[in-house]
């Protein structure tokens, strides 16, 4: 059922009756008007979501109705109904702000589909506004600067899941802002006044995982000179963010799974059970489903962590955000570094818009920080940008770059295996990675 308030304008009474009857049947609150003038009077007095109007009518035509409606309330969506010969007029109206158009005789299924899209759009806008209101009311800043629909949908998901207890897995390339999204979820949740504790799983040596997450008693191991709280205990009542969660060792995964399921844990060297009251958020830049398929990550733990997945698109797939981010970072870095830089030249912005950003938003901020510090004037110019942005190599296209990286990695691993005569410990040391990561790469590329 569609909870929309709709005005139907048609000078043909039978057409108004058919359309109004159908719209009422699918849940809409409908008002019929025989003219555009009557519609405008109604809109001034009552709330309306959608105006469904004929194009050719005595008095005001559809385009004039559109202009008047948008003057009163730009958020009201207008759908035009056109005869065959006026489709071009309807297309022109869409350029002036109409939501869509329908050819007459109206296909009722098509009308319902277009209204569903209006309903979903309105819902998305309201939920995003709710999230922003929640964050602003607590004097919080997420630094999430965006213009793209895709990030709007991510924030919509944040608004919908923040007040739940469900585990969320945030996926995306390095530098896309996964921790920022995790903090936004925490700040909009009932746990906002409790700790937000972030753990970089890739930075913890394998033997120390249990101690880092669960804590330890004095004397539990050599060097344990005093009782130490683990991250679960520090985050009590709040949120525990497991960054680079795909790097958790297999041997520890079963222990983490038990804590998530049983809501209790023990410090290393203790038999006392401690309650676990934390919400788990996690993030990764790896294909965890593939890791599960290759037995590199426990499927049961993956399903526990992946109750609600959120994927952040890379910056190259949402270029409309680049301009917004550039001006935000210029203002931020000028303030931090005490520079009088206030803008950017057209040529410099053109170079930034054409670059692919393998390091995503983090790389863009680094580029702007460097440019602001080195800028000779109050405007960032193309000369202030790194040389790599001055000309975009053809070999670094969206399609070829990941493939080239994989090919190079494959060759290096094969060379290391040959050099060490197949001894994985030595090969991993030669490559500067852990043996566990090497095993994953060997399986990924089918190297024996």
C-alpha angles and dihedrals in degrees: 000000000000114000097203133132107226133184115203115203118193130135088213106087094201092054091049090051094050094047094043092049093051094046091050089051092057093049105269125138102232134199120184121213128184093206144024091245091059090048092054091051089052094048091053090058105033140042114255132182101188139018114204106194139175113235102219112050138138110270113003115026125213095269092052090048089052093052094048093046093051090049090056097041123354090197093067110098119222123207117189126212113210139183117231094268096052101054090107089055090052092051089051089051090054089057087057094053108283114147096221144314138238129208118233131275084053118233102224094206090053090048091053091049092052091048090050088056090052090050092050091047092051091047092051092050093048094048092049090049089050091053092048090048091050092051095043092047089060092046089245128151122202097180087222101151115181148142100179125106091228094062089043087059091049090054089046088058090047090055092049097049103034097089094048130084094230122130113249126205112203112201129190145111121290112284098023094115105259094155090049090057090047090053091048090055091049094047092051093046133089086252093063093113092053128075125293105208119189122199123192100211092189091061097054117092111237096246092053100053096097093047094046095050102032102026128227142247125242109279094015088130140351108299095021095126096163143013110280129193118231126223092265090057094044091051093050110152091005140070130299113204114200106198118194087015092171088071094065106120116251091236091059097042094080090054092050090048091054092052091050092049100040098034091224139090144174131234114243107271095019134098094201114114115226123197118243112217102168136118113232120224118172138181139197141170092206133090098255094179088060090048089052090049090052093047092246093120130032112256093212092055091045091054090049092052096040099058090123116018121201119188121199112206118227118258093250089064094053104042092158086076094058097080092048091048094046094057091043092052093044090055092044097047094042089055095045095045096038096240128148094226112139108164151359135249122250091244092052092048090049090056092049092049092053097049120099100218105215085186092049122203093348090057092047091053091049090051092051093045090054092045094049092049094047098038113122093200139033089268125066108235132194089259089063092059125087115272091245089070095052093076125014111223113230091224090066098066121144092257102044105040100072089045092051091050091051092048092051092046090049092053094047093051092048090050092050092049091051093046093052094041092242098308101143096197091057093042091053090049091050091051093045095238135110121268089242092057090046091054089052092050092047090054092044094054096034093240116163 
